[in-house]
Amino acid sequence: MIIPILATEKEVQIGDLIRFDASKSIQVKGSLGSINSVLIQPGEIADGIQVFNASNKNWFLDYAFNTYAFDINENTSRIDFEVNGVLYSTNVSNGTYSLEDLLADMKYNIEATAPSLTVQFVVDELNRITTTPSLPLKFLPNATSKGLLRHLGFKSDSLIGNPVEYGLRNVWLIVSSGAESASIFQQLKVYTPEGDALFSEDADLVSFETEIMKWLPQGHGSFIYLHRRAQKEILDWIDRQGYRDKDRNKITKRAFVDNSDVRSWSTALALRLFFTEAGNASNDVFKEKAKVYEKMEIAARSRAVLSLDLDGDNKADDLKGPAISSGKLYLR
């Protein structure tokens, strides 16, 4: 028996390097033959790339997705919706789509499932999908873990969705011997730069650490992954302080109209994360740098005064009250 194991990050930006690592794949003792093929297929309709080598340490593929697309299979094809109080479910066809083609296939399958309904989808300048139905329609994006709608910004309480931030790409690993074969796949979110909406960039890191790019981990062409982690930590901190929008929902990255409000905070946080993980001894220079950037992070956070869109109109709202260090936000 072969056990295929594919290690990779689940999020990446278009054009950025990502590593697909199959080196931990194994063949159970007593199996017939030996592994002689390790094929990695980056995308639902892409050609597989052979990475087999005498040393399993080399069973990896460094790759970059350069197109904004959606790989759909049975794991992501389901659409649940309600028309005039009646529940329906359908699936889009398997394949790789542009957003425009995916919405066309969704329209076809929705109307085929509920023949009395006609729907139109329009994507605006913010990459939000607006739905115009001929009958009362409610989408159910959270009804199933295999649902497609949640990836496209659809909301159950509105016919105008959140911006579509990423495409979906499936990566397959097929490991074979002369006698058997086994496969596994991972689903990746491939962000557009606008969808990622990161708070800092590599140039910000270089302004403090001019040599940092030479320390990029293997399989990475940038520190985008680190900026994304910094963003998530900032949003988590904001959530733990009790910040909410006008509907009492968590503050998301889409609320930040002007990222300059948190650029210094994100930069220091990313540098602290890097030097914390890169250090290999309790007293080495990287550990000391991590402490320096932690202090800078706290100072930048304390100074931050946020310009936030709390009502979803893509404009900063007038806030009254103290800076972020107080842990409170107020709408006028």
Phi and psi in degrees as GROMACS dihedral restraints (atoms count N, CA, C in turn):
[ dihedral_restraints ]
;  ai    aj    ak    al  type     phi  dphi    fc
    3     4     5     6     1  -104.3    20    10
    4     5     6     7     1   135.8    20    10
    6     7     8     9     1  -114.7    20    10
    7     8     9    10     1   103.5    20    10
    9    10    11    12     1   -79.9    20    10
   10    11    12    13     1   133.3    20    10
   12    13    14    15     1  -129.5    20    10
   13    14    15    16     1   122.6    20    10
   15    16    17    18     1  -118.9    20    10
   16    17    18    19     1   112.6    20    10
   18    19    20    21     1  -100.6    20    10
   19    20    21    22     1   127.4    20    10
   21    22    23    24     1  -164.4    20    10
   22    23    24    25     1   161.8    20    10
   24    25    26    27     1   -73.5    20    10
   25    26    27    28     1   154.6    20    10
   27    28    29    30     1   -97.5    20    10
   28    29    30    31     1    -4.8    20    10
   30    31    32    33     1  -135.3    20    10
   31    32    33    34     1   139.3    20    10
   33    34    35    36     1  -154.4    20    10
   34    35    36    37     1   161.6    20    10
   36    37    38    39     1  -102.4    20    10
   37    38    39    40     1   148.5    20    10
   39    40    41    42     1   -51.9    20    10
   40    41    42    43     1   130.1    20    10
   42    43    44    45     1    85.7    20    10
   43    44    45    46     1    -8.2    20    10
   45    46    47    48     1   -93.5    20    10
   46    47    48    49     1   147.5    20    10
   48    49    50    51     1   -70.0    20    10
   49    50    51    52     1   144.3    20    10
   51    52    53    54     1  -141.1    20    10
   52    53    54    55     1   146.1    20    10
   54    55    56    57     1  -107.1    20    10
   55    56    57    58     1   130.5    20    10
   57    58    59    60     1  -105.6    20    10
   58    59    60    61     1   112.0    20    10
   60    61    62    63     1  -110.6    20    10
   61    62    63    64     1   114.1    20    10
   63    64    65    66     1  -106.0    20    10
   64    65    66    67     1    13.0    20    10
   66    67    68    69     1   -67.4    20    10
   67    68    69    70     1   -17.9    20    10
   69    70    71    72     1   -90.4    20    10
   70    71    72    73     1    -1.1    20    10
   72    73    74    75     1   -61.8    20    10
   73    74    75    76     1   141.9    20    10
   75    76    77    78     1  -136.5    20    10
   76    77    78    79     1   163.2    20    10
   78    79    80    81     1  -116.6    20    10
   79    80    81    82     1   125.0    20    10
   81    82    83    84     1   -63.7    20    10
   82    83    84    85     1   140.3    20    10
   84    85    86    87     1   -56.1    20    10
   85    86    87    88     1   138.2    20    10
   87    88    89    90     1    95.4    20    10
   88    89    90    91     1    -7.2    20    10
   90    91    92    93     1   -71.2    20    10
   91    92    93    94     1   153.6    20    10
   93    94    95    96     1   -80.8    20    10
   94    95    96    97     1   141.7    20    10
   96    97    98    99     1    72.1    20    10
   97    98    99   100     1  -176.6    20    10
   99   100   101   102     1  -129.9    20    10
  100   101   102   103     1   153.0    20    10
  102   103   104   105     1   -59.6    20    10
  103   104   105   106     1   127.0    20    10
  105   106   107   108     1  -133.0    20    10
  106   107   108   109     1     7.5    20    10
  108   109   110   111     1  -150.8    20    10
  109   110   111   112     1   127.4    20    10
  111   112   113   114     1  -130.6    20    10
  112   113   114   115     1   102.4    20    10
  114   115   116   117     1  -109.3    20    10
  115   116   117   118     1   125.9    20    10
  117   118   119   120     1  -113.1    20    10
  118   119   120   121     1   125.4    20    10
  120   121   122   123     1  -113.2    20    10
  121   122   123   124     1   103.8    20    10
  123   124   125   126     1   -88.6    20    10
  124   125   126   127     1    84.3    20    10
  126   127   128   129     1   125.4    20    10
  127   128   129   130     1   147.2    20    10
  129   130   131   132     1   -62.4    20    10
  130   131   132   133     1   -33.7    20    10
  132   133   134   135     1  -114.9    20    10
  133   134   135   136     1    11.3    20    10
  135   136   137   138     1   -76.9    20    10
  136   137   138   139     1   160.4    20    10
  138   139   140   141     1   -76.1    20    10
  139   140   141   142     1   143.9    20    10
  141   142   143   144     1   -71.6    20    10
  142   143   144   145     1   148.4    20    10
  144   145   146   147     1  -116.3    20    10
  145   146   147   148     1   123.6    20    10
  147   148   149   150     1   -78.8    20    10
  148   149   150   151     1   124.6    20    10
  150   151   152   153     1  -122.0    20    10
  151   152   153   154     1    11.6    20    10
  153   154   155   156     1   -62.6    20    10
  154   155   156   157     1   139.3    20    10
  156   157   158   159     1  -149.4    20    10
  157   158   159   160     1   157.1    20    10
  159   160   161   162     1   -57.7    20    10
  160   161   162   163     1   -31.0    20    10
  162   163   164   165     1  -101.7    20    10
  163   164   165   166     1   122.3    20    10
  165   166   167   168     1   -66.2    20    10
  166   167   168   169     1   -14.7    20    10
  168   169   170   171     1   -62.4    20    10
  169   170   171   172     1   -21.2    20    10
  171   172   173   174     1   -97.5    20    10
  172   173   174   175     1    12.7    20    10
  174   175   176   177     1   -83.9    20    10
  175   176   177   178     1    68.6    20    10
  177   178   179   180     1  -146.8    20    10
  178   179   180   181     1   162.0    20    10
  180   181   182   183     1  -135.3    20    10
  181   182   183   184     1   124.2    20    10
  183   184   185   186     1   -93.3    20    10
  184   185   186   187     1   127.8    20    10
  186   187   188   189     1  -146.8    20    10
  187   188   189   190     1   162.0    20    10
  189   190   191   192     1  -140.1    20    10
  190   191   192   193     1   130.5    20    10
  192   193   194   195     1   -86.6    20    10
  193   194   195   196     1   123.0    20    10
  195   196   197   198     1  -108.1    20    10
  196   197   198   199     1     5.0    20    10
  198   199   200   201     1  -128.6    20    10
  199   200   201   202     1   149.4    20    10
  201   202   203   204     1   -89.9    20    10
  202   203   204   205     1   108.4    20    10
  204   205   206   207     1  -150.9    20    10
  205   206   207   208     1   169.9    20    10
  207   208   209   210     1  -129.5    20    10
  208   209   210   211     1   113.8    20    10
  210   211   212   213     1   -87.1    20    10
  211   212   213   214     1   119.2    20    10
  213   214   215   216     1  -116.4    20    10
  214   215   216   217     1   128.5    20    10
  216   217   218   219     1  -138.9    20    10
  217   218   219   220     1  -167.5    20    10
  219   220   221   222     1   -63.0    20    10
  220   221   222   223     1   -14.0    20    10
  222   223   224   225     1   -84.9    20    10
  223   224   225   226     1   -11.7    20    10
  225   226   227   228     1  -140.2    20    10
  226   227   228   229     1    19.0    20    10
  228   229   230   231     1  -100.6    20    10
  229   230   231   232     1    -6.7    20    10
  231   232   233   234     1   -82.4    20    10
  232   233   234   235     1   139.9    20    10
  234   235   236   237     1  -127.2    20    10
  235   236   237   238     1   120.9    20    10
  237   238   239   240     1  -110.3    20    10
  238   239   240   241     1   133.8    20    10
  240   241   242   243     1  -153.7    20    10
  241   242   243   244     1   169.8    20    10
  243   244   245   246     1  -132.9    20    10
  244   245   246   247     1   131.9    20    10
  246   247   248   249     1  -125.9    20    10
  247   248   249   250     1   118.6    20    10
  249   250   251   252     1    52.4    20    10
  250   251   252   253     1    36.9    20    10
  252   253   254   255     1    84.7    20    10
  253   254   255   256     1    -1.7    20    10
  255   256   257   258     1   -99.9    20    10
  256   257   258   259     1   131.3    20    10
  258   259   260   261     1   -85.9    20    10
  259   260   261   262     1   138.8    20    10
  261   262   263   264     1  -133.6    20    10
  262   263   264   265     1   156.9    20    10
  264   265   266   267     1  -144.3    20    10
  265   266   267   268     1   138.5    20    10
  267   268   269   270     1  -146.7    20    10
  268   269   270   271     1   177.5    20    10
  270   271   272   273     1  -135.3    20    10
  271   272   273   274     1   142.2    20    10
  273   274   275   276     1   -81.7    20    10
  274   275   276   277     1   161.4    20    10
  276   277   278   279     1   -73.6    20    10
  277   278   279   280     1   148.7    20    10
  279   280   281   282     1   -64.7    20    10
  280   281   282   283     1   144.8    20    10
  282   283   284   285     1   153.6    20    10
  283   284   285   286     1  -174.1    20    10
  285   286   287   288     1  -115.3    20    10
  286   287   288   289     1   128.1    20    10
  288   289   290   291     1  -127.4    20    10
  289   290   291   292     1   151.7    20    10
  291   292   293   294     1   -76.6    20    10
  292   293   294   295     1   165.9    20    10
  294   295   296   297     1   -61.5    20    10
  295   296   297   298     1   -41.4    20    10
  297   298   299   300     1   -60.3    20    10
  298   299   300   301     1   -45.4    20    10
  300   301   302   303     1   -70.2    20    10
  301   302   303   304     1   -33.7    20    10
  303   304   305   306     1   -65.2    20    10
  304   305   306   307     1   -43.2    20    10
  306   307   308   309     1   -65.0    20    10
  307   308   309   310     1   -34.6    20    10
  309   310   311   312     1   -64.7    20    10
  310   311   312   313     1   -41.3    20    10
  312   313   314   315     1   -70.2    20    10
  313   314   315   316     1   -36.0    20    10
  315   316   317   318     1   -61.3    20    10
  316   317   318   319     1   -46.2    20    10
  318   319   320   321     1   -57.3    20    10
  319   320   321   322     1   -46.5    20    10
  321   322   323   324     1   -59.8    20    10
  322   323   324   325     1   -48.2    20    10
  324   325   326   327     1   -73.3    20    10
  325   326   327   328     1   -34.7    20    10
  327   328   329   330     1   -65.0    20    10
  328   329   330   331     1   -45.7    20    10
  330   331   332   333     1   -70.0    20    10
  331   332   333   334     1   -30.2    20    10
  333   334   335   336     1   -70.1    20    10
  334   335   336   337     1   -32.0    20    10
  336   337   338   339     1   -79.8    20    10
  337   338   339   340     1   -36.6    20    10
  339   340   341   342     1  -123.4    20    10
  340   341   342   343     1    82.1    20    10
  342   343   344   345     1   -59.3    20    10
  343   344   345   346     1   -22.7    20    10
  345   346   347   348     1   -77.9    20    10
  346   347   348   349     1    -9.3    20    10
  348   349   350   351     1  -101.2    20    10
  349   350   351   352     1   138.2    20    10
  351   352   353   354     1  -122.0    20    10
  352   353   354   355     1   131.2    20    10
  354   355   356   357     1  -126.4    20    10
  355   356   357   358     1   148.6    20    10
  357   358   359   360     1  -126.4    20    10
  358   359   360   361     1   137.5    20    10
  360   361   362   363     1  -115.4    20    10
  361   362   363   364     1   132.3    20    10
  363   364   365   366     1  -129.7    20    10
  364   365   366   367     1   133.0    20    10
  366   367   368   369     1  -101.7    20    10
  367   368   369   370     1   124.6    20    10
  369   370   371   372     1   -91.7    20    10
  370   371   372   373     1  -174.1    20    10
  372   373   374   375     1   -67.7    20    10
  373   374   375   376     1   -16.8    20    10
  375   376   377   378     1   -95.3    20    10
  376   377   378   379     1     8.6    20    10
  378   379   380   381     1    64.6    20    10
  379   380   381   382     1    32.0    20    10
  381   382   383   384     1   -96.1    20    10
  382   383   384   385     1   141.2    20    10
  384   385   386   387     1   -95.6    20    10
  385   386   387   388     1   121.7    20    10
  387   388   389   390     1  -103.7    20    10
  388   389   390   391     1   131.9    20    10
  390   391   392   393     1  -109.1    20    10
  391   392   393   394     1   131.6    20    10
  393   394   395   396     1  -116.9    20    10
  394   395   396   397     1   108.1    20    10
  396   397   398   399     1  -102.0    20    10
  397   398   399   400     1   156.9    20    10
  399   400   401   402     1   -85.2    20    10
  400   401   402   403     1   -15.3    20    10
  402   403   404   405     1  -135.1    20    10
  403   404   405   406     1   161.7    20    10
  405   406   407   408     1   -54.6    20    10
  406   407   408   409     1   122.0    20    10
  408   409   410   411     1  -130.5    20    10
  409   410   411   412     1   137.7    20    10
  411   412   413   414     1  -133.6    20    10
  412   413   414   415     1   122.1    20    10
  414   415   416   417     1   -83.6    20    10
  415   416   417   418     1   149.5    20    10
  417   418   419   420     1  -122.3    20    10
  418   419   420   421     1    76.6    20    10
  420   421   422   423     1   -72.1    20    10
  421   422   423   424     1   -17.2    20    10
  423   424   425   426     1  -108.6    20    10
  424   425   426   427     1    16.5    20    10
  426   427   428   429     1   -74.7    20    10
  427   428   429   430     1   -23.3    20    10
  429   430   431   432     1  -149.4    20    10
  430   431   432   433     1   146.7    20    10
  432   433   434   435     1   -67.0    20    10
  433   434   435   436     1   -18.3    20    10
  435   436   437   438     1   -94.9    20    10
  436   437   438   439     1     9.4    20    10
  438   439   440   441     1   -71.1    20    10
  439   440   441   442     1   143.8    20    10
  441   442   443   444     1   -86.0    20    10
  442   443   444   445     1   -33.7    20    10
  444   445   446   447     1   -59.6    20    10
  445   446   447   448     1   -35.8    20    10
  447   448   449   450     1   -65.2    20    10
  448   449   450   451     1   -23.1    20    10
  450   451   452   453     1   -81.3    20    10
  451   452   453   454     1   -13.6    20    10
  453   454   455   456     1  -109.2    20    10
  454   455   456   457     1    12.6    20    10
  456   457   458   459     1    81.3    20    10
  457   458   459   460     1     5.8    20    10
  459   460   461   462     1   -65.4    20    10
  460   461   462   463     1   144.4    20    10
  462   463   464   465     1  -124.1    20    10
  463   464   465   466     1   142.2    20    10
  465   466   467   468     1   -70.3    20    10
  466   467   468   469     1   -20.6    20    10
  468   469   470   471     1  -105.7    20    10
  469   470   471   472     1    11.8    20    10
  471   472   473   474     1  -156.8    20    10
  472   473   474   475     1   148.1    20    10
  474   475   476   477     1   -93.8    20    10
  475   476   477   478     1     5.0    20    10
  477   478   479   480     1  -114.8    20    10
  478   479   480   481     1   117.2    20    10
  480   481   482   483     1   -85.1    20    10
  481   482   483   484     1   176.3    20    10
  483   484   485   486     1   -76.1    20    10
  484   485   486   487     1   160.1    20    10
  486   487   488   489     1   -56.1    20    10
  487   488   489   490     1   139.4    20    10
  489   490   491   492     1   -76.5    20    10
  490   491   492   493     1   115.9    20    10
  492   493   494   495     1   -95.2    20    10
  493   494   495   496     1   -24.6    20    10
  495   496   497   498     1  -149.8    20    10
  496   497   498   499     1   159.0    20    10
  498   499   500   501     1   -95.2    20    10
  499   500   501   502     1   170.3    20    10
  501   502   503   504     1  -114.4    20    10
  502   503   504   505     1   127.4    20    10
  504   505   506   507     1  -128.2    20    10
  505   506   507   508     1   135.7    20    10
  507   508   509   510     1  -101.6    20    10
  508   509   510   511     1   133.0    20    10
  510   511   512   513     1  -116.3    20    10
  511   512   513   514     1   122.2    20    10
  513   514   515   516     1  -104.9    20    10
  514   515   516   517     1   141.8    20    10
  516   517   518   519     1  -120.2    20    10
  517   518   519   520     1   123.2    20    10
  519   520   521   522     1  -121.0    20    10
  520   521   522   523     1   115.2    20    10
  522   523   524   525     1  -111.5    20    10
  523   524   525   526     1   129.4    20    10
  525   526   527   528     1  -135.4    20    10
  526   527   528   529     1   155.2    20    10
  528   529   530   531     1  -124.8    20    10
  529   530   531   532     1  -174.0    20    10
  531   532   533   534     1   -67.2    20    10
  532   533   534   535     1   -19.0    20    10
  534   535   536   537     1  -112.2    20    10
  535   536   537   538     1   -17.7    20    10
  537   538   539   540     1  -156.9    20    10
  538   539   540   541     1   168.9    20    10
  540   541   542   543     1  -149.1    20    10
  541   542   543   544     1   147.9    20    10
  543   544   545   546     1  -143.6    20    10
  544   545   546   547     1   149.7    20    10
  546   547   548   549     1  -137.0    20    10
  547   548   549   550     1   160.6    20    10
  549   550   551   552     1  -152.8    20    10
  550   551   552   553     1   154.0    20    10
  552   553   554   555     1  -135.1    20    10
  553   554   555   556     1   153.6    20    10
  555   556   557   558     1  -122.1    20    10
  556   557   558   559     1   141.3    20    10
  558   559   560   561     1  -101.9    20    10
  559   560   561   562     1   127.8    20    10
  561   562   563   564     1  -111.6    20    10
  562   563   564   565     1   146.8    20    10
  564   565   566   567     1   -95.7    20    10
  565   566   567   568     1   118.4    20    10
  567   568   569   570     1  -108.4    20    10
  568   569   570   571     1   104.0    20    10
  570   571   572   573     1   -80.8    20    10
  571   572   573   574     1   145.7    20    10
  573   574   575   576     1   -77.6    20    10
  574   575   576   577     1   157.2    20    10
  576   577   578   579     1   -56.4    20    10
  577   578   579   580     1   -38.1    20    10
  579   580   581   582     1   -68.3    20    10
  580   581   582   583     1   -37.6    20    10
  582   583   584   585     1   -70.9    20    10
  583   584   585   586     1   -36.3    20    10
  585   586   587   588     1   -65.4    20    10
  586   587   588   589     1   -41.8    20    10
  588   589   590   591     1    45.9    20    10
  589   590   591   592     1    50.5    20    10
  591   592   593   594     1   -70.3    20    10
  592   593   594   595     1   154.0    20    10
  594   595   596   597     1   -87.1    20    10
  595   596   597   598     1   -14.9    20    10
  597   598   599   600     1  -146.9    20    10
  598   599   600   601     1   171.4    20    10
  600   601   602   603     1  -143.5    20    10
  601   602   603   604     1   172.9    20    10
  603   604   605   606     1   -59.0    20    10
  604   605   606   607     1   -35.6    20    10
  606   607   608   609     1   -59.7    20    10
  607   608   609   610     1   -32.1    20    10
  609   610   611   612     1   -66.5    20    10
  610   611   612   613     1   -38.6    20    10
  612   613   614   615     1   -67.5    20    10
  613   614   615   616     1   -42.4    20    10
  615   616   617   618     1   -63.6    20    10
  616   617   618   619     1   -30.5    20    10
  618   619   620   621     1   -63.7    20    10
  619   620   621   622     1   -22.4    20    10
  621   622   623   624     1  -102.6    20    10
  622   623   624   625     1   -36.1    20    10
  624   625   626   627     1  -127.6    20    10
  625   626   627   628     1    93.4    20    10
  627   628   629   630     1   -65.2    20    10
  628   629   630   631     1   -22.0    20    10
  630   631   632   633     1  -101.6    20    10
  631   632   633   634     1     8.4    20    10
  633   634   635   636     1   -65.6    20    10
  634   635   636   637     1   -29.7    20    10
  636   637   638   639     1   -64.7    20    10
  637   638   639   640     1   -24.6    20    10
  639   640   641   642     1   -75.5    20    10
  640   641   642   643     1    -9.4    20    10
  642   643   644   645     1  -100.7    20    10
  643   644   645   646     1    15.3    20    10
  645   646   647   648     1   -57.4    20    10
  646   647   648   649     1   133.9    20    10
  648   649   650   651     1   -64.1    20    10
  649   650   651   652     1   155.8    20    10
  651   652   653   654     1   -59.5    20    10
  652   653   654   655     1   140.8    20    10
  654   655   656   657     1    85.7    20    10
  655   656   657   658     1     3.7    20    10
  657   658   659   660     1  -122.7    20    10
  658   659   660   661     1   141.4    20    10
  660   661   662   663     1  -108.3    20    10
  661   662   663   664     1    -1.6    20    10
  663   664   665   666     1  -160.2    20    10
  664   665   666   667     1   177.2    20    10
  666   667   668   669     1  -101.2    20    10
  667   668   669   670     1    23.9    20    10
  669   670   671   672     1   -55.3    20    10
  670   671   672   673     1   -39.9    20    10
  672   673   674   675     1   -59.8    20    10
  673   674   675   676     1   -32.7    20    10
  675   676   677   678     1   -76.7    20    10
  676   677   678   679     1   -39.0    20    10
  678   679   680   681     1   -63.0    20    10
  679   680   681   682     1   -35.4    20    10
  681   682   683   684     1   -68.1    20    10
  682   683   684   685     1   -39.8    20    10
  684   685   686   687     1   -64.6    20    10
  685   686   687   688     1   -40.5    20    10
  687   688   689   690     1   -62.1    20    10
  688   689   690   691     1   -42.9    20    10
  690   691   692   693     1   -60.0    20    10
  691   692   693   694     1   -43.9    20    10
  693   694   695   696     1   -64.8    20    10
  694   695   696   697     1   -37.1    20    10
  696   697   698   699     1   -67.9    20    10
  697   698   699   700     1   -37.3    20    10
  699   700   701   702     1   -64.7    20    10
  700   701   702   703     1   -46.9    20    10
  702   703   704   705     1   -64.6    20    10
  703   704   705   706     1   -35.6    20    10
  705   706   707   708     1   -66.2    20    10
  706   707   708   709     1   -41.0    20    10
  708   709   710   711     1   -63.1    20    10
  709   710   711   712     1   -44.5    20    10
  711   712   713   714     1   -60.3    20    10
  712   713   714   715     1   -40.7    20    10
  714   715   716   717     1   -64.2    20    10
  715   716   717   718     1   -43.7    20    10
  717   718   719   720     1   -66.7    20    10
  718   719   720   721     1   -21.0    20    10
  720   721   722   723     1   -83.5    20    10
  721   722   723   724     1    -5.5    20    10
  723   724   725   726     1    91.8    20    10
  724   725   726   727     1    12.0    20    10
  726   727   728   729     1   -67.3    20    10
  727   728   729   730     1   139.0    20    10
  729   730   731   732     1  -144.4    20    10
  730   731   732   733     1   157.6    20    10
  732   733   734   735     1   -84.2    20    10
  733   734   735   736     1  -170.9    20    10
  735   736   737   738     1   -65.3    20    10
  736   737   738   739     1   -22.7    20    10
  738   739   740   741     1   -97.2    20    10
  739   740   741   742     1    11.8    20    10
  741   742   743   744     1    68.9    20    10
  742   743   744   745     1    21.8    20    10
  744   745   746   747     1   -90.5    20    10
  745   746   747   748     1   161.6    20    10
  747   748   749   750     1   -61.0    20    10
  748   749   750   751     1   146.7    20    10
  750   751   752   753     1   -71.7    20    10
  751   752   753   754     1   129.9    20    10
  753   754   755   756     1  -112.6    20    10
  754   755   756   757     1   172.9    20    10
  756   757   758   759     1   -62.4    20    10
  757   758   759   760     1   -24.5    20    10
  759   760   761   762     1   -68.1    20    10
  760   761   762   763     1   -17.0    20    10
  762   763   764   765     1   -78.1    20    10
  763   764   765   766     1   -14.3    20    10
  765   766   767   768     1   -86.4    20    10
  766   767   768   769     1    98.9    20    10
  768   769   770   771     1   -72.3    20    10
  769   770   771   772     1   -35.7    20    10
  771   772   773   774     1  -126.9    20    10
  772   773   774   775     1   103.4    20    10
  774   775   776   777     1   -68.8    20    10
  775   776   777   778     1   -12.9    20    10
  777   778   779   780     1   -62.5    20    10
  778   779   780   781     1   -20.8    20    10
  780   781   782   783     1   -62.6    20    10
  781   782   783   784     1   -30.3    20    10
  783   784   785   786     1  -121.6    20    10
  784   785   786   787     1     8.3    20    10
  786   787   788   789     1   -60.2    20    10
  787   788   789   790     1   -46.5    20    10
  789   790   791   792     1   -64.3    20    10
  790   791   792   793     1   -39.2    20    10
  792   793   794   795     1   -62.7    20    10
  793   794   795   796     1   -49.0    20    10
  795   796   797   798     1   -64.2    20    10
  796   797   798   799     1   -40.2    20    10
  798   799   800   801     1   -62.3    20    10
  799   800   801   802     1   -48.8    20    10
  801   802   803   804     1   -64.1    20    10
  802   803   804   805     1   -38.9    20    10
  804   805   806   807     1   -65.5    20    10
  805   806   807   808     1   -43.8    20    10
  807   808   809   810     1   -62.4    20    10
  808   809   810   811     1   -40.6    20    10
  810   811   812   813     1   -66.3    20    10
  811   812   813   814     1   -39.2    20    10
  813   814   815   816     1   -63.3    20    10
  814   815   816   817     1   -43.2    20    10
  816   817   818   819     1   -61.4    20    10
  817   818   819   820     1   -43.6    20    10
  819   820   821   822     1   -62.9    20    10
  820   821   822   823     1   -51.1    20    10
  822   823   824   825     1   -72.7    20    10
  823   824   825   826     1   -26.0    20    10
  825   826   827   828     1   -66.1    20    10
  826   827   828   829     1   -43.0    20    10
  828   829   830   831     1   -79.7    20    10
  829   830   831   832     1   -28.1    20    10
  831   832   833   834     1   -80.7    20    10
  832   833   834   835     1   -21.4    20    10
  834   835   836   837     1   -67.5    20    10
  835   836   837   838     1   143.8    20    10
  837   838   839   840     1  -125.6    20    10
  838   839   840   841     1    10.3    20    10
  840   841   842   843     1  -154.4    20    10
  841   842   843   844     1   153.8    20    10
  843   844   845   846     1   -66.3    20    10
  844   845   846   847     1   -21.3    20    10
  846   847   848   849     1  -121.4    20    10
  847   848   849   850     1    17.5    20    10
  849   850   851   852     1   -79.4    20    10
  850   851   852   853     1   169.9    20    10
  852   853   854   855     1   -65.3    20    10
  853   854   855   856     1   -31.4    20    10
  855   856   857   858     1   -66.7    20    10
  856   857   858   859     1   -38.2    20    10
  858   859   860   861     1   -63.1    20    10
  859   860   861   862     1   -39.6    20    10
  861   862   863   864     1   -67.1    20    10
  862   863   864   865     1   -39.9    20    10
  864   865   866   867     1   -63.1    20    10
  865   866   867   868     1   -38.5    20    10
  867   868   869   870     1   -59.8    20    10
  868   869   870   871     1   -39.6    20    10
  870   871   872   873     1   -66.8    20    10
  871   872   873   874     1   -39.2    20    10
  873   874   875   876     1   -62.1    20    10
  874   875   876   877     1   -45.7    20    10
  876   877   878   879     1   -74.4    20    10
  877   878   879   880     1   -24.8    20    10
  879   880   881   882     1   -64.6    20    10
  880   881   882   883     1   -42.5    20    10
  882   883   884   885     1   -64.0    20    10
  883   884   885   886     1   -40.3    20    10
  885   886   887   888     1   -65.0    20    10
  886   887   888   889     1   -39.0    20    10
  888   889   890   891     1   -60.0    20    10
  889   890   891   892     1   -47.4    20    10
  891   892   893   894     1   -63.0    20    10
  892   893   894   895     1   -41.1    20    10
  894   895   896   897     1   -65.6    20    10
  895   896   897   898     1   -42.3    20    10
  897   898   899   900     1   -66.0    20    10
  898   899   900   901     1   -39.5    20    10
  900   901   902   903     1   -63.2    20    10
  901   902   903   904     1   -41.1    20    10
  903   904   905   906     1   -67.1    20    10
  904   905   906   907     1   -28.6    20    10
  906   907   908   909     1   -87.1    20    10
  907   908   909   910     1   -13.4    20    10
  909   910   911   912     1   -66.7    20    10
  910   911   912   913     1   131.1    20    10
  912   913   914   915     1  -122.0    20    10
  913   914   915   916     1   116.2    20    10
  915   916   917   918     1   -91.3    20    10
  916   917   918   919     1   140.2    20    10
  918   919   920   921     1  -103.3    20    10
  919   920   921   922     1   106.9    20    10
  921   922   923   924     1  -120.6    20    10
  922   923   924   925     1   145.6    20    10
  924   925   926   927     1   -96.0    20    10
  925   926   927   928     1   104.8    20    10
  927   928   929   930     1   -99.3    20    10
  928   929   930   931     1    -5.1    20    10
  930   931   932   933     1  -122.4    20    10
  931   932   933   934     1     9.1    20    10
  933   934   935   936     1    77.7    20    10
  934   935   936   937     1    19.0    20    10
  936   937   938   939     1   -98.3    20    10
  937   938   939   940     1     8.9    20    10
  939   940   941   942     1    65.2    20    10
  940   941   942   943     1    25.2    20    10
  942   943   944   945     1  -130.7    20    10
  943   944   945   946     1   144.2    20    10
  945   946   947   948     1   -65.5    20    10
  946   947   948   949     1   134.8    20    10
  948   949   950   951     1   -89.8    20    10
  949   950   951   952     1   148.9    20    10
  951   952   953   954     1   -71.4    20    10
  952   953   954   955     1   124.6    20    10
  954   955   956   957     1  -113.6    20    10
  955   956   957   958     1   146.7    20    10
  957   958   959   960     1  -123.4    20    10
  958   959   960   961     1   147.6    20    10
  960   961   962   963     1   122.7    20    10
  961   962   963   964     1   175.7    20    10
  963   964   965   966     1   -77.4    20    10
  964   965   966   967     1  -178.7    20    10
  966   967   968   969     1   -71.4    20    10
  967   968   969   970     1   179.1    20    10
  969   970   971   972     1   -61.3    20    10
  970   971   972   973     1   -27.4    20    10
  972   973   974   975     1   -63.0    20    10
  973   974   975   976     1   -16.8    20    10
  975   976   977   978     1   -78.8    20    10
  976   977   978   979     1   -20.2    20    10
  978   979   980   981     1    80.2    20    10
  979   980   981   982     1    18.2    20    10
  981   982   983   984     1  -136.2    20    10
  982   983   984   985     1   147.0    20    10
  984   985   986   987     1  -131.0    20    10
  985   986   987   988     1   147.0    20    10
  987   988   989   990     1  -134.5    20    10
  988   989   990   991     1   137.9    20    10
  990   991   992   993     1   -91.3    20    10
  991   992   993   994     1   143.7    20    10
